[in-house]
Amino acid sequence: MKEQINSNNLPKHIAVIMDGNGRWAKQKGAARIFGHKNAIKAVREVTEGCAELGVDCLTLYAFSTENWARPKAEVSGLMSLLVATIKDELPTLQKNNISLHSIGDRSELPKETRAKLESAIQETSTNTGLKLILALNYSGKWDLTQATKAIADDVKAGTINPEDIDQSVIAGYLSTAGFHDPELLIRTSGEMRISNFLLWQMAYTEMFFTPVLWPDFRREHLFEAILAYQGRERRFGKISEQVNL
């Protein structure tokens, strides 16, 4: 399928809701953390696939603000797994010229997780290829709330006038400032919702839902999603005749 992809019509930014790890593990008669561990290959496949194609940004929804409500053992296991994965995958990021970034409230992450994440971000900061963005302790509502508070603080300080606030100003206060809005969202496991992810940024995102559970997701599934994206007409409120002029 890779040969069928039009390299002149790639989504600049792909976002992924990595869903189905727990169900995958349950099918194997194993604990949920087993599913999370076996999802690392999918992360590697999609990251390297995007880098090979020349996609600019890839955002992975790794841990939402709501995920803290999961069983403590699972949350602890996820954080430990994240530390180990960042350490193990750093050479791959460097080899593929990938820079690591994160969105979300890092302050609430465990100290070791935060330190490892920030170290990897710094070590890959000069890489010029794919931007890999981990959404950690992130939610769309959190993002809009923190942006609103920051704007309010700047209005109070007199550095911004309320009448100057427009969509571009708001976008500049979001955690994704400086990145393209996602043009393609992929969600695995058959669920069809966006789960509080990039609410502002996905106003015109094309969505691709697949029944494939995340640990089974591979390059060919990524290529399938991109081909589906390339087969759609993106009108942004216009009509077909205007788009195809």
C-alpha positions as CSV (number, residue, x, y, z in Angstrom):
1,M,0.0,0.0,0.0
2,K,2.9,2.4,0.6
3,E,3.5,2.7,-3.2
4,Q,-0.1,3.8,-3.6
5,I,0.3,6.8,-1.3
6,N,0.6,10.2,-3.0
7,S,3.6,11.9,-1.3
8,N,2.3,15.3,-2.4
9,N,-0.9,14.9,-0.3
10,L,0.3,13.6,3.0
11,P,-1.3,14.8,6.2
12,K,1.2,17.1,7.9
13,H,0.0,16.0,11.3
14,I,-1.4,12.6,12.3
15,A,-2.9,12.1,15.7
16,V,-3.6,8.6,17.2
17,I,-5.8,7.4,20.0
18,M,-4.1,4.2,20.9
19,D,-7.0,2.1,22.1
20,G,-7.6,-1.6,22.8
21,N,-4.6,-2.6,24.9
22,G,-6.7,-3.9,27.8
23,R,-9.1,-5.9,25.5
24,W,-6.1,-7.3,23.6
25,A,-4.6,-8.6,26.9
26,K,-8.0,-9.9,28.1
27,Q,-8.2,-12.0,24.9
28,K,-4.9,-13.5,25.8
29,G,-6.0,-14.2,29.4
30,A,-3.5,-11.7,30.7
31,A,-3.4,-8.6,32.9
32,R,-4.0,-5.2,31.2
33,I,-0.4,-4.2,31.7
34,F,0.5,-7.1,29.3
35,G,-1.4,-5.3,26.6
36,H,0.4,-2.0,27.3
37,K,3.8,-3.8,27.1
38,N,2.9,-5.4,23.8
39,A,1.8,-2.0,22.3
40,I,5.3,-0.7,22.1
41,K,5.9,-2.5,18.7
42,A,2.8,-0.6,17.3
43,V,4.3,2.7,18.5
44,R,7.6,1.9,16.8
45,E,5.9,0.8,13.6
46,V,3.7,3.9,13.3
47,T,6.5,6.3,14.3
48,E,9.0,4.8,11.8
49,G,6.3,4.6,9.1
50,C,5.5,8.3,9.5
51,A,9.2,9.2,9.5
52,E,9.7,7.2,6.3
53,L,6.8,8.9,4.5
54,G,7.8,12.4,5.5
55,V,4.9,13.2,7.9
56,D,5.8,16.3,9.9
57,C,4.0,15.6,13.2
58,L,2.7,12.5,15.0
59,T,0.8,12.9,18.2
60,L,0.1,9.8,20.4
61,Y,-2.5,10.0,23.1
62,A,-0.5,8.1,25.7
63,F,-2.2,9.1,29.0
64,S,-5.3,11.3,29.6
65,T,-6.1,13.3,32.7
66,E,-9.0,10.9,33.2
67,N,-6.6,7.9,33.2
68,W,-5.6,8.6,36.8
69,A,-8.9,7.1,37.8
70,R,-7.8,3.6,36.6
71,P,-6.6,1.0,39.2
72,K,-3.4,2.2,40.9
73,A,-1.5,-0.9,39.9
74,E,-2.2,-0.2,36.2
75,V,-1.3,3.5,36.5
76,S,2.0,2.7,38.3
77,G,2.8,0.0,35.7
78,L,2.1,2.5,32.9
79,M,4.4,5.1,34.3
80,S,7.2,2.5,34.8
81,L,6.7,1.3,31.3
82,L,6.9,4.8,29.9
83,V,10.2,5.4,31.6
84,A,11.6,2.1,30.3
85,T,10.2,2.7,26.8
86,I,11.7,6.2,26.5
87,K,15.1,4.9,27.5
88,D,14.9,1.9,25.1
89,E,13.6,3.9,22.1
90,L,15.9,6.8,22.4
91,P,18.5,5.3,20.0
92,T,15.7,4.6,17.4
93,L,14.6,8.3,17.7
94,Q,18.1,9.5,17.1
95,K,18.7,7.1,14.2
96,N,15.6,8.3,12.5
97,N,16.2,12.0,13.1
98,I,13.0,12.2,15.2
99,S,12.5,14.9,17.9
100,L,10.4,14.1,21.0
101,H,7.9,16.6,22.4
102,S,5.0,16.4,24.9
103,I,1.7,18.1,25.6
104,G,-0.2,18.0,28.8
105,D,0.5,18.8,32.5
106,R,3.9,17.4,33.2
107,S,3.9,18.7,36.8
108,E,1.6,15.8,37.9
109,L,3.7,13.1,36.4
110,P,5.9,11.0,38.8
111,K,9.3,12.6,39.2
112,E,11.2,9.8,37.4
113,T,8.8,9.8,34.5
114,R,9.1,13.6,34.1
115,A,12.9,13.6,34.4
116,K,13.3,10.8,31.7
117,L,10.8,12.5,29.4
118,E,12.4,15.9,29.7
119,S,15.9,14.4,29.2
120,A,14.8,12.7,26.0
121,I,13.2,15.9,24.7
122,Q,16.4,17.7,25.3
123,E,18.6,15.0,23.7
124,T,16.5,14.9,20.5
125,S,15.9,18.7,20.3
126,T,18.3,19.2,17.3
127,N,16.7,16.4,15.2
128,T,15.0,17.8,12.1
129,G,12.7,15.0,11.0
130,L,9.4,13.8,12.4
131,K,8.1,15.6,15.5
132,L,6.8,12.9,17.9
133,I,4.4,14.4,20.4
134,L,3.4,12.4,23.4
135,A,0.1,13.6,25.0
136,L,0.7,12.8,28.7
137,N,-1.7,13.8,31.4
138,Y,-3.5,15.6,28.6
139,S,-7.1,16.4,27.8
140,G,-8.8,18.8,25.4
141,K,-10.7,20.4,28.2
142,W,-7.6,20.8,30.3
143,D,-5.8,22.4,27.3
144,L,-8.6,24.9,26.7
145,T,-8.8,25.7,30.5
146,Q,-5.1,26.4,30.9
147,A,-5.1,28.5,27.7
148,T,-8.1,30.5,29.0
149,K,-6.4,31.1,32.4
150,A,-3.2,32.2,30.6
151,I,-5.1,34.6,28.4
152,A,-6.9,36.0,31.4
153,D,-3.6,36.6,33.3
154,D,-2.2,38.5,30.3
155,V,-5.4,40.6,30.0
156,K,-5.1,41.4,33.7
157,A,-1.4,42.3,33.2
158,G,-2.3,44.5,30.3
159,T,-0.2,42.6,27.8
160,I,-3.2,41.7,25.6
161,N,-6.4,43.6,24.9
162,P,-9.7,41.6,25.1
163,E,-10.8,43.0,21.7
164,D,-7.6,41.5,20.1
165,I,-8.4,38.0,21.1
166,D,-9.3,35.9,18.0
167,Q,-8.8,32.3,17.0
168,S,-5.1,32.7,16.2
169,V,-4.5,34.2,19.6
170,I,-6.3,31.3,21.4
171,A,-4.3,28.8,19.3
172,G,-1.1,30.4,20.4
173,Y,-1.9,29.7,24.1
174,L,-2.7,26.0,23.5
175,S,-0.1,23.4,24.3
176,T,0.1,22.6,20.6
177,A,1.2,26.1,19.7
178,G,3.8,25.9,16.9
179,F,2.5,22.6,15.5
180,H,0.0,22.1,12.7
181,D,-3.5,21.1,13.6
182,P,-4.0,17.4,13.0
183,E,-5.3,16.6,9.5
184,L,-5.9,12.9,10.3
185,L,-7.0,11.2,13.5
186,I,-6.7,7.4,13.8
187,R,-8.5,5.6,16.5
188,T,-8.1,1.9,17.0
189,S,-10.3,-0.8,18.6
190,G,-13.5,0.1,16.9
191,E,-14.5,2.9,19.3
192,M,-15.9,6.0,17.6
193,R,-15.4,9.0,19.8
194,I,-12.5,11.5,20.3
195,S,-12.4,11.0,24.1
196,N,-11.5,14.6,25.1
197,F,-8.5,14.7,22.8
198,L,-7.4,17.9,20.9
199,L,-10.9,19.4,21.0
200,W,-10.0,22.8,19.5
201,Q,-7.4,21.4,17.1
202,M,-9.6,18.8,15.5
203,A,-12.2,21.2,14.2
204,Y,-11.5,20.0,10.6
205,T,-9.6,16.7,11.2
206,E,-10.5,13.7,9.0
207,M,-11.2,10.7,11.2
208,F,-10.4,7.1,10.6
209,F,-11.7,4.4,12.9
210,T,-10.5,0.8,12.7
211,P,-11.5,-2.3,14.6
212,V,-7.8,-3.3,14.9
213,L,-6.7,-3.3,18.5
214,W,-3.7,-1.1,19.1
215,P,-1.1,-3.9,19.9
216,D,-1.9,-5.4,16.5
217,F,-1.6,-2.1,14.6
218,R,1.2,-2.0,12.0
219,R,2.6,0.0,9.1
220,E,0.0,-1.4,6.6
221,H,-2.8,-0.1,8.9
222,L,-1.2,3.3,8.9
223,F,-0.9,3.3,5.1
224,E,-4.6,2.2,4.9
225,A,-5.6,5.2,7.0
226,I,-3.5,7.6,4.9
227,L,-5.0,6.3,1.7
228,A,-8.5,6.7,3.1
229,Y,-7.6,10.3,4.0
230,Q,-6.3,10.9,0.5
231,G,-9.5,9.7,-1.0
232,R,-11.6,12.3,0.8
233,E,-12.5,15.8,-0.4
234,R,-11.7,18.4,2.3
235,R,-14.0,21.4,1.7
236,F,-13.6,23.5,4.9
237,G,-17.1,24.8,4.6
238,K,-16.9,25.4,0.8
239,I,-18.6,23.4,-1.9
240,S,-17.0,20.9,-4.3
241,E,-16.9,23.3,-7.2
242,Q,-14.9,25.8,-5.2
243,V,-12.4,23.3,-3.9
244,N,-11.8,21.8,-7.3
245,L,-11.3,25.1,-9.2
